[in-house]
Amino acid sequence: MKIDFYMPVKVISGKDCVLSHRECFRLGDSCIIVTGQSSAIKSGALDDVIEVLEDLKTRWPKMEYFV
């Protein structure tokens, strides 16, 4: 089996990086959020992402976790 995969990436970091780069989240009507077990919640990053997605009216599946 042959798989070709192209994924351009822009990495942004720093305090409040999600909230200060809202334009980077304007990519479509829906998305899926993938995180580790707890660091995104503990750091507040997940709350920031959800705030931006809600402001942009972007849909995502609301679930506690995926197994």
Sequence and secondary structure as in RCSB ss.txt:
>XXXX:A:sequence
MKIDFYMPVKVISGKDCVLSHRECFRLGDSCIIVTGQSSAIKSGALDDVIEVLEDLKTRWPKMEYFV
>XXXX:A:secstr
             STTTTGGGGGGG S SB      SSHHHHHSHHHHHHHHHHHTT B    S   
